[in-house]
């Protein structure tokens, strides 16, 4: 009786193909996965559609304002309305594209992997690495407590931990790319460089002050386990992470984006030219600290504050003052202080806020002087 395929364990066709080639590449191993070609094609088509729509937003906003709704050129209402209908799709389209790309990048960085990267690093190298990791890791002030506990209990120095906690919300990748899209590479570069510098210097200062005694005792008593190994993701899963990030982040911030643009539209349409220069201009010495203090209680995300920044600059506010205001809103917030109080005592929280606030004010004064 002839043996059946099952009795001899016949290899699947692709294994048989590769075994016959004796190590020579064959079609079944050299060919790309079936999903790859379709994914690339769809990606190119969607990106082309995105680009065409983005390039025609100005024409569409003018048509909506002056042709469809019949508003008159030169009026406050028409200027505010045109700003709103132009900026809403512009910011949301940039946001979708940015968040999708960052979502894929973030799939490479989990809390456990970030903790492993920072553990065992010296203070100088650790501060630099922590500040850089803060840009691309998916953590905000709401995750500050578990991250702080995880870092401290695995031996990450206190100053390095603060470099990360400052950089993660302040050097926001969404704000970075929105600034690039709205103002160009110079403003985006200033934001990136100064944000990293503040995170580095503030972390170093806090580390030099030796304030470990102001961490709640129970944090050091917490035992840190070995942690779970990060399961490797396939590229389809990473692409899915990008779409999940779009649904999650854009789904949560779209209202604040529209609210920020509405405020910006009001400033753009109704605030007289030059008024902001008299209040937030470079020659008004008190404008920078007032802008920082005003930004602390205004807990907002980067996507919501950027349109306000754009409108303020358009009305004559100084770049340094506006940059200080934006960094204060994003990097210093009263809710973050309340969250951190669970693991830190007030002297360390106040030191953290004070060091970062001084750094932001110095940046504001510097760029008001040189720009």
Secondary structure, DSSP 8 states (H G I E B T S, - for coil): ----HHHHT---HHHHHHHHTTTS--HHHHS--HHHHHHHHHHHHHHHHHHHHHHTHHHHHHIIIIIIS---TT-HHHHHHHHHHHHHHHHHHHHHHHHHHHHHHHTT--HHHHHHHHTT--HHHHHHHHHHHHHHS---GGGHHHHHHHHHHTT--HHHHHHHHHHHHHS-HHHHHHHHHHH-HHHHHHHHHHHHHHHHHHHHHHHHTT-GGGB-HHHHHS------------HHHHHHHHHHHIIIIIHHHHHHHHHHHHHHHHHHHHS-TTHHHHHHSTT-TTHHHHHHHHHHS----HHHHHHHHHHHHHTT--HHHHHHHHHHHHH--HHHHHHHTTTB-HHHHHHHHHHHHHHHHHHHHHHHHH-
